Every structure is written in C-alpha cells, then in structure tokens.
C-alpha cells in the first residue's frame, strides 16, 4: 500500500536529495494528470523495469512536457 508504488528512484542534484522521484502509483488512472507534487509517476510494470536498469548514479534528464506542441499524427492500430 505504498503510495509510491512498487519502486521509487530518488533524484539528487550535487549530492543532495531534490525531493523529486520517479515512482509507481497505486492510482494508474491518474498518470498524465496534474495529480502529483512534481514527481514523475509511472505504471507499476514500467517503474519496476526502469529500476532494474538504472544503477545508483545514473544521470537523469527531465524534459518539459511537449505533447501539446507536437504536430498532430495519425494513430497506428
């Protein structure tokens, strides 16, 4: 019942905890909405996979949300 879901990656800058996390969620329907305090929420299976791939010290670059600025595309079925 951890609100961070099954895993959490803590983000540090210059050796200090930023307070931000990459983490899972118990409310997957909330992903993509303004429902966090700045953390990046992921589906449980995705954060488990990412957690296994990222050793301590892995560099992380967080980019601004640009989906609203992207050109329209045709969905692929």
mmCIF file of the N, C-alpha and C atoms, coordinates in Angstrom:
data_MODEL
# 
_entry.id   MODEL 
# 
loop_
_atom_site.group_PDB 
_atom_site.id 
_atom_site.type_symbol 
_atom_site.label_atom_id 
_atom_site.label_alt_id 
_atom_site.label_comp_id 
_atom_site.label_asym_id 
_atom_site.label_entity_id 
_atom_site.label_seq_id 
_atom_site.pdbx_PDB_ins_code 
_atom_site.Cartn_x 
_atom_site.Cartn_y 
_atom_site.Cartn_z 
_atom_site.occupancy 
_atom_site.B_iso_or_equiv 
_atom_site.pdbx_formal_charge 
_atom_site.auth_seq_id 
_atom_site.auth_comp_id 
_atom_site.auth_asym_id 
_atom_site.auth_atom_id 
_atom_site.pdbx_PDB_model_num 
ATOM 1   N N  . UNK A 1 1  ? 0.810  -1.212 0.000   1.00 0.00 ? 1  UNK A N  1 
ATOM 2   C CA . UNK A 1 1  ? 0.000  0.000  0.000   1.00 0.00 ? 1  UNK A CA 1 
ATOM 3   C C  . UNK A 1 1  ? 0.847  1.266  0.000   1.00 0.00 ? 1  UNK A C  1 
ATOM 4   N N  . UNK A 1 2  ? 2.071  1.167  -0.482  1.00 0.00 ? 2  UNK A N  1 
ATOM 5   C CA . UNK A 1 2  ? 2.950  2.331  -0.554  1.00 0.00 ? 2  UNK A CA 1 
ATOM 6   C C  . UNK A 1 2  ? 2.451  3.278  -1.648  1.00 0.00 ? 2  UNK A C  1 
ATOM 7   N N  . UNK A 1 3  ? 2.183  4.549  -1.349  1.00 0.00 ? 3  UNK A N  1 
ATOM 8   C CA . UNK A 1 3  ? 1.700  5.477  -2.373  1.00 0.00 ? 3  UNK A CA 1 
ATOM 9   C C  . UNK A 1 3  ? 2.695  5.700  -3.513  1.00 0.00 ? 3  UNK A C  1 
ATOM 10  N N  . UNK A 1 4  ? 3.976  5.333  -3.301  1.00 0.00 ? 4  UNK A N  1 
ATOM 11  C CA . UNK A 1 4  ? 4.970  5.452  -4.370  1.00 0.00 ? 4  UNK A CA 1 
ATOM 12  C C  . UNK A 1 4  ? 4.974  4.222  -5.266  1.00 0.00 ? 4  UNK A C  1 
ATOM 13  N N  . UNK A 1 5  ? 4.069  3.297  -5.026  1.00 0.00 ? 5  UNK A N  1 
ATOM 14  C CA . UNK A 1 5  ? 4.001  2.103  -5.849  1.00 0.00 ? 5  UNK A CA 1 
ATOM 15  C C  . UNK A 1 5  ? 5.113  1.125  -5.508  1.00 0.00 ? 5  UNK A C  1 
ATOM 16  N N  . UNK A 1 6  ? 5.421  0.215  -6.449  1.00 0.00 ? 6  UNK A N  1 
ATOM 17  C CA . UNK A 1 6  ? 6.361  -0.862 -6.148  1.00 0.00 ? 6  UNK A CA 1 
ATOM 18  C C  . UNK A 1 6  ? 7.828  -0.442 -6.080  1.00 0.00 ? 6  UNK A C  1 
ATOM 19  N N  . UNK A 1 7  ? 8.199  0.677  -6.687  1.00 0.00 ? 7  UNK A N  1 
ATOM 20  C CA . UNK A 1 7  ? 9.597  1.142  -6.689  1.00 0.00 ? 7  UNK A CA 1 
ATOM 21  C C  . UNK A 1 7  ? 9.614  2.667  -6.742  1.00 0.00 ? 7  UNK A C  1 
ATOM 22  N N  . UNK A 1 8  ? 10.741 3.251  -6.302  1.00 0.00 ? 8  UNK A N  1 
ATOM 23  C CA . UNK A 1 8  ? 10.940 4.698  -6.420  1.00 0.00 ? 8  UNK A CA 1 
ATOM 24  C C  . UNK A 1 8  ? 12.416 4.968  -6.652  1.00 0.00 ? 8  UNK A C  1 
ATOM 25  N N  . UNK A 1 9  ? 12.708 5.848  -7.567  1.00 0.00 ? 9  UNK A N  1 
ATOM 26  C CA . UNK A 1 9  ? 14.070 6.316  -7.815  1.00 0.00 ? 9  UNK A CA 1 
ATOM 27  C C  . UNK A 1 9  ? 14.140 7.748  -7.302  1.00 0.00 ? 9  UNK A C  1 
ATOM 28  N N  . UNK A 1 10 ? 15.010 7.991  -6.345  1.00 0.00 ? 10 UNK A N  1 
ATOM 29  C CA . UNK A 1 10 ? 15.153 9.308  -5.728  1.00 0.00 ? 10 UNK A CA 1 
ATOM 30  C C  . UNK A 1 10 ? 16.129 10.134 -6.556  1.00 0.00 ? 10 UNK A C  1 
ATOM 31  N N  . UNK A 1 11 ? 15.739 11.348 -6.901  1.00 0.00 ? 11 UNK A N  1 
ATOM 32  C CA . UNK A 1 11 ? 16.589 12.204 -7.724  1.00 0.00 ? 11 UNK A CA 1 
ATOM 33  C C  . UNK A 1 11 ? 17.400 13.143 -6.840  1.00 0.00 ? 11 UNK A C  1 
ATOM 34  N N  . UNK A 1 12 ? 18.708 13.147 -7.069  1.00 0.00 ? 12 UNK A N  1 
ATOM 35  C CA . UNK A 1 12 ? 19.639 14.002 -6.322  1.00 0.00 ? 12 UNK A CA 1 
ATOM 36  C C  . UNK A 1 12 ? 20.329 14.964 -7.278  1.00 0.00 ? 12 UNK A C  1 
ATOM 37  N N  . UNK A 1 13 ? 20.690 16.115 -6.778  1.00 0.00 ? 13 UNK A N  1 
ATOM 38  C CA . UNK A 1 13 ? 21.480 17.088 -7.545  1.00 0.00 ? 13 UNK A CA 1 
ATOM 39  C C  . UNK A 1 13 ? 22.607 17.563 -6.644  1.00 0.00 ? 13 UNK A C  1 
ATOM 40  N N  . UNK A 1 14 ? 23.828 17.476 -7.154  1.00 0.00 ? 14 UNK A N  1 
ATOM 41  C CA . UNK A 1 14 ? 25.012 17.871 -6.382  1.00 0.00 ? 14 UNK A CA 1 
ATOM 42  C C  . UNK A 1 14 ? 25.062 17.168 -5.023  1.00 0.00 ? 14 UNK A C  1 
ATOM 43  N N  . UNK A 1 15 ? 24.668 15.902 -5.001  1.00 0.00 ? 15 UNK A N  1 
ATOM 44  C CA . UNK A 1 15 ? 24.741 15.108 -3.780  1.00 0.00 ? 15 UNK A CA 1 
ATOM 45  C C  . UNK A 1 15 ? 23.603 15.312 -2.798  1.00 0.00 ? 15 UNK A C  1 
ATOM 46  N N  . UNK A 1 16 ? 22.647 16.172 -3.123  1.00 0.00 ? 16 UNK A N  1 
ATOM 47  C CA . UNK A 1 16 ? 21.532 16.445 -2.208  1.00 0.00 ? 16 UNK A CA 1 
ATOM 48  C C  . UNK A 1 16 ? 20.215 15.953 -2.804  1.00 0.00 ? 16 UNK A C  1 
ATOM 49  N N  . UNK A 1 17 ? 19.361 15.416 -1.957  1.00 0.00 ? 17 UNK A N  1 
ATOM 50  C CA . UNK A 1 17 ? 18.048 14.950 -2.386  1.00 0.00 ? 17 UNK A CA 1 
ATOM 51  C C  . UNK A 1 17 ? 17.216 16.146 -2.840  1.00 0.00 ? 17 UNK A C  1 
ATOM 52  N N  . UNK A 1 18 ? 16.641 16.066 -4.049  1.00 0.00 ? 18 UNK A N  1 
ATOM 53  C CA . UNK A 1 18 ? 15.818 17.155 -4.579  1.00 0.00 ? 18 UNK A CA 1 
ATOM 54  C C  . UNK A 1 18 ? 14.385 17.100 -4.062  1.00 0.00 ? 18 UNK A C  1 
ATOM 55  N N  . UNK A 1 19 ? 13.989 15.953 -3.510  1.00 0.00 ? 19 UNK A N  1 
ATOM 56  C CA . UNK A 1 19 ? 12.597 15.771 -3.102  1.00 0.00 ? 19 UNK A CA 1 
ATOM 57  C C  . UNK A 1 19 ? 11.737 15.222 -4.229  1.00 0.00 ? 19 UNK A C  1 
ATOM 58  N N  . UNK A 1 20 ? 12.289 15.146 -5.431  1.00 0.00 ? 20 UNK A N  1 
ATOM 59  C CA . UNK A 1 20 ? 11.559 14.605 -6.578  1.00 0.00 ? 20 UNK A CA 1 
ATOM 60  C C  . UNK A 1 20 ? 11.892 13.135 -6.751  1.00 0.00 ? 20 UNK A C  1 
ATOM 61  N N  . UNK A 1 21 ? 10.951 12.404 -7.332  1.00 0.00 ? 21 UNK A N  1 
ATOM 62  C CA . UNK A 1 21 ? 11.105 10.968 -7.515  1.00 0.00 ? 21 UNK A CA 1 
ATOM 63  C C  . UNK A 1 21 ? 10.556 10.548 -8.879  1.00 0.00 ? 21 UNK A C  1 
ATOM 64  N N  . UNK A 1 22 ? 11.095 9.454  -9.379  1.00 0.00 ? 22 UNK A N  1 
ATOM 65  C CA . UNK A 1 22 ? 10.447 8.676  -10.434 1.00 0.00 ? 22 UNK A CA 1 
ATOM 66  C C  . UNK A 1 22 ? 9.855  7.501  -9.679  1.00 0.00 ? 22 UNK A C  1 
ATOM 67  N N  . UNK A 1 23 ? 8.548  7.306  -9.743  1.00 0.00 ? 23 UNK A N  1 
ATOM 68  C CA . UNK A 1 23 ? 7.957  6.238  -8.938  1.00 0.00 ? 23 UNK A CA 1 
ATOM 69  C C  . UNK A 1 23 ? 6.679  5.704  -9.551  1.00 0.00 ? 23 UNK A C  1 
ATOM 70  N N  . UNK A 1 24 ? 6.255  4.568  -9.027  1.00 0.00 ? 24 UNK A N  1 
ATOM 71  C CA . UNK A 1 24 ? 4.993  3.980  -9.438  1.00 0.00 ? 24 UNK A CA 1 
ATOM 72  C C  . UNK A 1 24 ? 3.840  4.690  -8.750  1.00 0.00 ? 24 UNK A C  1 
ATOM 73  N N  . UNK A 1 25 ? 2.665  4.137  -8.902  1.00 0.00 ? 25 UNK A N  1 
ATOM 74  C CA . UNK A 1 25 ? 1.487  4.711  -8.268  1.00 0.00 ? 25 UNK A CA 1 
ATOM 75  C C  . UNK A 1 25 ? 0.456  3.621  -8.018  1.00 0.00 ? 25 UNK A C  1 
ATOM 76  N N  . UNK A 1 26 ? -0.342 3.806  -7.006  1.00 0.00 ? 26 UNK A N  1 
ATOM 77  C CA . UNK A 1 26 ? -1.465 2.908  -6.747  1.00 0.00 ? 26 UNK A CA 1 
ATOM 78  C C  . UNK A 1 26 ? -2.697 3.348  -7.528  1.00 0.00 ? 26 UNK A C  1 
ATOM 79  N N  . UNK A 1 27 ? -2.581 4.485  -8.232  1.00 0.00 ? 27 UNK A N  1 
ATOM 80  C CA . UNK A 1 27 ? -3.699 5.051  -8.993  1.00 0.00 ? 27 UNK A CA 1 
ATOM 81  C C  . UNK A 1 27 ? -3.274 5.265  -10.446 1.00 0.00 ? 27 UNK A C  1 
ATOM 82  N N  . UNK A 1 28 ? -3.091 4.181  -11.220 1.00 0.00 ? 28 UNK A N  1 
ATOM 83  C CA . UNK A 1 28 ? -2.573 4.321  -12.582 1.00 0.00 ? 28 UNK A CA 1 
ATOM 84  C C  . UNK A 1 28 ? -3.442 5.188  -13.491 1.00 0.00 ? 28 UNK A C  1 
ATOM 85  N N  . UNK A 1 29 ? -4.732 5.323  -13.195 1.00 0.00 ? 29 UNK A N  1 
ATOM 86  C CA . UNK A 1 29 ? -5.606 6.180  -13.990 1.00 0.00 ? 29 UNK A CA 1 
ATOM 87  C C  . UNK A 1 29 ? -5.227 7.652  -13.860 1.00 0.00 ? 29 UNK A C  1 
ATOM 88  N N  . UNK A 1 30 ? -4.417 7.997  -12.851 1.00 0.00 ? 30 UNK A N  1 
ATOM 89  C CA . UNK A 1 30 ? -4.035 9.400  -12.644 1.00 0.00 ? 30 UNK A CA 1 
ATOM 90  C C  . UNK A 1 30 ? -2.788 9.794  -13.437 1.00 0.00 ? 30 UNK A C  1 
ATOM 91  N N  . UNK A 1 31 ? -2.121 8.826  -14.066 1.00 0.00 ? 31 UNK A N  1 
ATOM 92  C CA . UNK A 1 31 ? -0.908 9.133  -14.833 1.00 0.00 ? 31 UNK A CA 1 
ATOM 93  C C  . UNK A 1 31 ? -1.277 10.042 -16.003 1.00 0.00 ? 31 UNK A C  1 
ATOM 94  N N  . UNK A 1 32 ? -0.494 11.079 -16.190 1.00 0.00 ? 32 UNK A N  1 
ATOM 95  C CA . UNK A 1 32 ? -0.755 12.050 -17.248 1.00 0.00 ? 32 UNK A CA 1 
ATOM 96  C C  . UNK A 1 32 ? -1.625 13.208 -16.803 1.00 0.00 ? 32 UNK A C  1 
ATOM 97  N N  . UNK A 1 33 ? -1.986 13.229 -15.526 1.00 0.00 ? 33 UNK A N  1 
ATOM 98  C CA . UNK A 1 33 ? -2.781 14.337 -14.999 1.00 0.00 ? 33 UNK A CA 1 
ATOM 99  C C  . UNK A 1 33 ? -1.941 15.125 -13.995 1.00 0.00 ? 33 UNK A C  1 
ATOM 100 N N  . UNK A 1 34 ? -2.440 16.269 -13.599 1.00 0.00 ? 34 UNK A N  1 
ATOM 101 C CA . UNK A 1 34 ? -1.773 17.106 -12.592 1.00 0.00 ? 34 UNK A CA 1 
ATOM 102 C C  . UNK A 1 34 ? -2.124 16.592 -11.197 1.00 0.00 ? 34 UNK A C  1 
ATOM 103 N N  . UNK A 1 35 ? -1.625 15.415 -10.854 1.00 0.00 ? 35 UNK A N  1 
ATOM 104 C CA . UNK A 1 35 ? -2.016 14.801 -9.583  1.00 0.00 ? 35 UNK A CA 1 
ATOM 105 C C  . UNK A 1 35 ? -0.844 14.584 -8.641  1.00 0.00 ? 35 UNK A C  1 
ATOM 106 N N  . UNK A 1 36 ? 0.318  15.144 -8.969  1.00 0.00 ? 36 UNK A N  1 
ATOM 107 C CA . UNK A 1 36 ? 1.474  14.919 -8.099  1.00 0.00 ? 36 UNK A CA 1 
ATOM 108 C C  . UNK A 1 36 ? 2.057  16.250 -7.639  1.00 0.00 ? 36 UNK A C  1 
ATOM 109 N N  . UNK A 1 37 ? 3.082  16.158 -6.828  1.00 0.00 ? 37 UNK A N  1 
ATOM 110 C CA . UNK A 1 37 ? 3.776  17.358 -6.345  1.00 0.00 ? 37 UNK A CA 1 
ATOM 111 C C  . UNK A 1 37 ? 5.074  17.581 -7.108  1.00 0.00 ? 37 UNK A C  1 
ATOM 112 N N  . UNK A 1 38 ? 5.097  17.156 -8.354  1.00 0.00 ? 38 UNK A N  1 
ATOM 113 C CA . UNK A 1 38 ? 6.280  17.347 -9.182  1.00 0.00 ? 38 UNK A CA 1 
ATOM 114 C C  . UNK A 1 38 ? 7.006  16.070 -9.527  1.00 0.00 ? 38 UNK A C  1 
ATOM 115 N N  . UNK A 1 39 ? 6.620  14.967 -8.899  1.00 0.00 ? 39 UNK A N  1 
ATOM 116 C CA . UNK A 1 39 ? 7.247  13.683 -9.212  1.00 0.00 ? 39 UNK A CA 1 
ATOM 117 C C  . UNK A 1 39 ? 6.770  13.184 -10.571 1.00 0.00 ? 39 UNK A C  1 
ATOM 118 N N  . UNK A 1 40 ? 7.499  12.216 -11.104 1.00 0.00 ? 40 UNK A N  1 
ATOM 119 C CA . UNK A 1 40 ? 7.124  11.582 -12.361 1.00 0.00 ? 40 UNK A CA 1 
ATOM 120 C C  . UNK A 1 40 ? 6.566  10.212 -12.011 1.00 0.00 ? 40 UNK A C  1 
ATOM 121 N N  . UNK A 1 41 ? 5.257  10.058 -12.202 1.00 0.00 ? 41 UNK A N  1 
ATOM 122 C CA . UNK A 1 41 ? 4.587  8.804  -11.863 1.00 0.00 ? 41 UNK A CA 1 
ATOM 123 C C  . UNK A 1 41 ? 4.565  7.890  -13.078 1.00 0.00 ? 41 UNK A C  1 
ATOM 124 N N  . UNK A 1 42 ? 4.762  6.603  -12.838 1.00 0.00 ? 42 UNK A N  1 
ATOM 125 C CA . UNK A 1 42 ? 4.828  5.625  -13.915 1.00 0.00 ? 42 UNK A CA 1 
ATOM 126 C C  . UNK A 1 42 ? 3.952  4.425  -13.578 1.00 0.00 ? 42 UNK A C  1 
ATOM 127 N N  . UNK A 1 43 ? 3.564  3.690  -14.625 1.00 0.00 ? 43 UNK A N  1 
ATOM 128 C CA . UNK A 1 43 ? 2.838  2.444  -14.402 1.00 0.00 ? 43 UNK A CA 1 
ATOM 129 C C  . UNK A 1 43 ? 3.737  1.487  -13.624 1.00 0.00 ? 43 UNK A C  1 
ATOM 130 N N  . UNK A 1 44 ? 3.169  0.670  -12.746 1.00 0.00 ? 44 UNK A N  1 
ATOM 131 C CA . UNK A 1 44 ? 3.988  -0.220 -11.910 1.00 0.00 ? 44 UNK A CA 1 
ATOM 132 C C  . UNK A 1 44 ? 4.991  -1.059 -12.698 1.00 0.00 ? 44 UNK A C  1 
ATOM 133 N N  . UNK A 1 45 ? 4.571  -1.673 -13.797 1.00 0.00 ? 45 UNK A N  1 
ATOM 134 C CA . UNK A 1 45 ? 5.490  -2.517 -14.561 1.00 0.00 ? 45 UNK A CA 1 
ATOM 135 C C  . UNK A 1 45 ? 6.625  -1.707 -15.186 1.00 0.00 ? 45 UNK A C  1 
ATOM 136 N N  . UNK A 1 46 ? 6.362  -0.434 -15.520 1.00 0.00 ? 46 UNK A N  1 
ATOM 137 C CA . UNK A 1 46 ? 7.395  0.409  -16.126 1.00 0.00 ? 46 UNK A CA 1 
ATOM 138 C C  . UNK A 1 46 ? 8.439  0.853  -15.106 1.00 0.00 ? 46 UNK A C  1 
ATOM 139 N N  . UNK A 1 47 ? 8.012  1.222  -13.894 1.00 0.00 ? 47 UNK A N  1 
ATOM 140 C CA . UNK A 1 47 ? 8.998  1.641  -12.895 1.00 0.00 ? 47 UNK A CA 1 
ATOM 141 C C  . UNK A 1 47 ? 9.805  0.443  -12.413 1.00 0.00 ? 47 UNK A C  1 
ATOM 142 N N  . UNK A 1 48 ? 9.209  -0.742 -12.351 1.00 0.00 ? 48 UNK A N  1 
ATOM 143 C CA . UNK A 1 48 ? 9.967  -1.944 -11.984 1.00 0.00 ? 48 UNK A CA 1 
ATOM 144 C C  . UNK A 1 48 ? 11.050 -2.199 -13.021 1.00 0.00 ? 48 UNK A C  1 
ATOM 145 N N  . UNK A 1 49 ? 10.708 -2.099 -14.301 1.00 0.00 ? 49 UNK A N  1 
ATOM 146 C CA . UNK A 1 49 ? 11.684 -2.301 -15.376 1.00 0.00 ? 49 UNK A CA 1 
ATOM 147 C C  . UNK A 1 49 ? 12.787 -1.250 -15.319 1.00 0.00 ? 49 UNK A C  1 
ATOM 148 N N  . UNK A 1 50 ? 12.410 0.022  -15.177 1.00 0.00 ? 50 UNK A N  1 
ATOM 149 C CA . UNK A 1 50 ? 13.403 1.102  -15.131 1.00 0.00 ? 50 UNK A CA 1 
ATOM 150 C C  . UNK A 1 50 ? 14.322 0.949  -13.922 1.00 0.00 ? 50 UNK A C  1 
ATOM 151 N N  . UNK A 1 51 ? 13.757 0.609  -12.783 1.00 0.00 ? 51 UNK A N  1 
ATOM 152 C CA . UNK A 1 51 ? 14.530 0.427  -11.548 1.00 0.00 ? 51 UNK A CA 1 
ATOM 153 C C  . UNK A 1 51 ? 15.630 -0.618 -11.743 1.00 0.00 ? 51 UNK A C  1 
ATOM 154 N N  . UNK A 1 52 ? 15.301 -1.687 -12.448 1.00 0.00 ? 52 UNK A N  1 
ATOM 155 C CA . UNK A 1 52 ? 16.275 -2.757 -12.686 1.00 0.00 ? 52 UNK A CA 1 
ATOM 156 C C  . UNK A 1 52 ? 17.392 -2.316 -13.633 1.00 0.00 ? 52 UNK A C  1 
ATOM 157 N N  . UNK A 1 53 ? 17.126 -1.326 -14.464 1.00 0.00 ? 53 UNK A N  1 
ATOM 158 C CA . UNK A 1 53 ? 18.091 -0.884 -15.479 1.00 0.00 ? 53 UNK A CA 1 
ATOM 159 C C  . UNK A 1 53 ? 19.010 0.249  -15.014 1.00 0.00 ? 53 UNK A C  1 
ATOM 160 N N  . UNK A 1 54 ? 18.655 0.922  -13.936 1.00 0.00 ? 54 UNK A N  1 
ATOM 161 C CA . UNK A 1 54 ? 19.370 2.136  -13.533 1.00 0.00 ? 54 UNK A CA 1 
ATOM 162 C C  . UNK A 1 54 ? 20.169 1.929  -12.252 1.00 0.00 ? 54 UNK A C  1 
ATOM 163 N N  . UNK A 1 55 ? 21.483 1.787  -12.375 1.00 0.00 ? 55 UNK A N  1 
ATOM 164 C CA . UNK A 1 55 ? 22.288 1.703  -11.155 1.00 0.00 ? 55 UNK A CA 1 
ATOM 165 C C  . UNK A 1 55 ? 22.347 3.061  -10.453 1.00 0.00 ? 55 UNK A C  1 
ATOM 166 N N  . UNK A 1 56 ? 22.702 3.053  -9.187  1.00 0.00 ? 56 UNK A N  1 
ATOM 167 C CA . UNK A 1 56 ? 22.874 4.304  -8.439  1.00 0.00 ? 56 UNK A CA 1 
ATOM 168 C C  . UNK A 1 56 ? 23.868 5.180  -9.184  1.00 0.00 ? 56 UNK A C  1 
ATOM 169 N N  . UNK A 1 57 ? 23.536 6.447  -9.324  1.00 0.00 ? 57 UNK A N  1 
ATOM 170 C CA . UNK A 1 57 ? 24.412 7.394  -10.006 1.00 0.00 ? 57 UNK A CA 1 
ATOM 171 C C  . UNK A 1 57 ? 24.053 7.620  -11.461 1.00 0.00 ? 57 UNK A C  1 
ATOM 172 N N  . UNK A 1 58 ? 23.038 6.917  -11.973 1.00 0.00 ? 58 UNK A N  1 
ATOM 173 C CA . UNK A 1 58 ? 22.614 7.107  -13.359 1.00 0.00 ? 58 UNK A CA 1 
ATOM 174 C C  . UNK A 1 58 ? 22.141 8.545  -13.553 1.00 0.00 ? 58 UNK A C  1 
ATOM 175 N N  . UNK A 1 59 ? 22.634 9.196  -14.610 1.00 0.00 ? 59 UNK A N  1 
ATOM 176 C CA . UNK A 1 59 ? 22.211 10.569 -14.919 1.00 0.00 ? 59 UNK A CA 1 
ATOM 177 C C  . UNK A 1 59 ? 20.770 10.556 -15.426 1.00 0.00 ? 59 UNK A C  1 
ATOM 178 N N  . UNK A 1 60 ? 19.993 11.533 -14.987 1.00 0.00 ? 60 UNK A N  1 
ATOM 179 C CA . UNK A 1 60 ? 18.596 11.666 -15.396 1.00 0.00 ? 60 UNK A CA 1 
ATOM 180 C C  . UNK A 1 60 ? 18.394 13.067 -15.944 1.00 0.00 ? 60 UNK A C  1 
ATOM 181 N N  . UNK A 1 61 ? 17.747 13.157 -17.093 1.00 0.00 ? 61 UNK A N  1 
ATOM 182 C CA . UNK A 1 61 ? 17.409 14.458 -17.663 1.00 0.00 ? 61 UNK A CA 1 
ATOM 183 C C  . UNK A 1 61 ? 15.892 14.524 -17.770 1.00 0.00 ? 61 UNK A C  1 
ATOM 184 N N  . UNK A 1 62 ? 15.284 15.487 -17.098 1.00 0.00 ? 62 UNK A N  1 
ATOM 185 C CA . UNK A 1 62 ? 13.838 15.667 -17.130 1.00 0.00 ? 62 UNK A CA 1 
ATOM 186 C C  . UNK A 1 62 ? 13.537 16.796 -18.102 1.00 0.00 ? 62 UNK A C  1 
ATOM 187 N N  . UNK A 1 63 ? 12.722 16.481 -19.101 1.00 0.00 ? 63 UNK A N  1 
ATOM 188 C CA . UNK A 1 63 ? 12.369 17.455 -20.131 1.00 0.00 ? 63 UNK A CA 1 
ATOM 189 C C  . UNK A 1 63 ? 10.953 17.964 -19.898 1.00 0.00 ? 63 UNK A C  1 
ATOM 190 N N  . UNK A 1 64 ? 10.659 19.180 -20.377 1.00 0.00 ? 64 UNK A N  1 
ATOM 191 C CA . UNK A 1 64 ? 9.299  19.700 -20.213 1.00 0.00 ? 64 UNK A CA 1 
ATOM 192 C C  . UNK A 1 64 ? 8.319  18.897 -21.059 1.00 0.00 ? 64 UNK A C  1 
ATOM 193 N N  . UNK A 1 65 ? 7.070  18.915 -20.657 1.00 0.00 ? 65 UNK A N  1 
ATOM 194 C CA . UNK A 1 65 ? 6.013  18.235 -21.405 1.00 0.00 ? 65 UNK A CA 1 
ATOM 195 C C  . UNK A 1 65 ? 5.798  18.987 -22.709 1.00 0.00 ? 65 UNK A C  1 
ATOM 196 N N  . UNK A 1 66 ? 5.952  18.301 -23.820 1.00 0.00 ? 66 UNK A N  1 
ATOM 197 C CA . UNK A 1 66 ? 5.814  18.979 -25.116 1.00 0.00 ? 66 UNK A CA 1 
ATOM 198 C C  . UNK A 1 66 ? 4.729  18.360 -25.981 1.00 0.00 ? 66 UNK A C  1 
ATOM 199 N N  . UNK A 1 67 ? 3.928  17.453 -25.459 1.00 0.00 ? 67 UNK A N  1 
ATOM 200 C CA . UNK A 1 67 ? 2.909  16.778 -26.262 1.00 0.00 ? 67 UNK A CA 1 
ATOM 201 C C  . UNK A 1 67 ? 1.941  17.772 -26.891 1.00 0.00 ? 67 UNK A C  1 
ATOM 202 N N  . UNK A 1 68 ? 1.594  18.836 -26.178 1.00 0.00 ? 68 UNK A N  1 
ATOM 203 C CA . UNK A 1 68 ? 0.660  19.819 -26.718 1.00 0.00 ? 68 UNK A CA 1 
ATOM 204 C C  . UNK A 1 68 ? 1.267  20.600 -27.877 1.00 0.00 ? 68 UNK A C  1 
ATOM 205 N N  . UNK A 1 69 ? 2.587  20.617 -27.977 1.00 0.00 ? 69 UNK A N  1 
ATOM 206 C CA . UNK A 1 69 ? 3.270  21.359 -29.027 1.00 0.00 ? 69 UNK A CA 1 
ATOM 207 C C  . UNK A 1 69 ? 3.609  20.480 -30.224 1.00 0.00 ? 69 UNK A C  1 
ATOM 208 N N  . UNK A 1 70 ? 3.469  19.167 -30.081 1.00 0.00 ? 70 UNK A N  1 
ATOM 209 C CA . UNK A 1 70 ? 3.841  18.240 -31.148 1.00 0.00 ? 70 UNK A CA 1 
ATOM 210 C C  . UNK A 1 70 ? 2.824  18.304 -32.278 1.00 0.00 ? 70 UNK A C  1 
ATOM 211 N N  . UNK A 1 71 ? 3.285  18.088 -33.527 1.00 0.00 ? 71 UNK A N  1 
ATOM 212 C CA . UNK A 1 71 ? 2.332  18.074 -34.642 1.00 0.00 ? 71 UNK A CA 1 
ATOM 213 C C  . UNK A 1 71 ? 1.366  16.908 -34.498 1.00 0.00 ? 71 UNK A C  1 
ATOM 214 N N  . UNK A 1 72 ? 0.154  17.109 -34.994 1.00 0.00 ? 72 UNK A N  1 
ATOM 215 C CA . UNK A 1 72 ? -0.843 16.044 -34.932 1.00 0.00 ? 72 UNK A CA 1 
ATOM 216 C C  . UNK A 1 72 ? -0.368 14.850 -35.748 1.00 0.00 ? 72 UNK A C  1 
ATOM 217 N N  . UNK A 1 73 ? -0.660 13.667 -35.275 1.00 0.00 ? 73 UNK A N  1 
ATOM 218 C CA . UNK A 1 73 ? -0.278 12.463 -36.001 1.00 0.00 ? 73 UNK A CA 1 
ATOM 219 C C  . UNK A 1 73 ? -1.462 11.519 -36.074 1.00 0.00 ? 73 UNK A C  1 
ATOM 220 N N  . UNK A 1 74 ? -1.368 10.581 -36.973 1.00 0.00 ? 74 UNK A N  1 
ATOM 221 C CA . UNK A 1 74 ? -2.421 9.587  -37.120 1.00 0.00 ? 74 UNK A CA 1 
ATOM 222 C C  . UNK A 1 74 ? -2.086 8.390  -36.248 1.00 0.00 ? 74 UNK A C  1 
ATOM 223 N N  . UNK A 1 75 ? -2.989 8.004  -35.358 1.00 0.00 ? 75 UNK A N  1 
ATOM 224 C CA . UNK A 1 75 ? -2.709 6.844  -34.505 1.00 0.00 ? 75 UNK A CA 1 
ATOM 225 C C  . UNK A 1 75 ? -2.478 5.588  -35.341 1.00 0.00 ? 75 UNK A C  1 
ATOM 226 N N  . UNK A 1 76 ? -1.588 4.748  -34.893 1.00 0.00 ? 76 UNK A N  1 
ATOM 227 C CA . UNK A 1 76 ? -1.307 3.483  -35.562 1.00 0.00 ? 76 UNK A CA 1 
ATOM 228 C C  . UNK A 1 76 ? -2.066 2.390  -34.834 1.00 0.00 ? 76 UNK A C  1 
ATOM 229 N N  . UNK A 1 77 ? -2.795 1.586  -35.589 1.00 0.00 ? 77 UNK A N  1 
ATOM 230 C CA . UNK A 1 77 ? -3.559 0.500  -34.959 1.00 0.00 ? 77 UNK A CA 1 
ATOM 231 C C  . UNK A 1 77 ? -2.838 -0.810 -35.089 1.00 0.00 ? 77 UNK A C  1 
# 
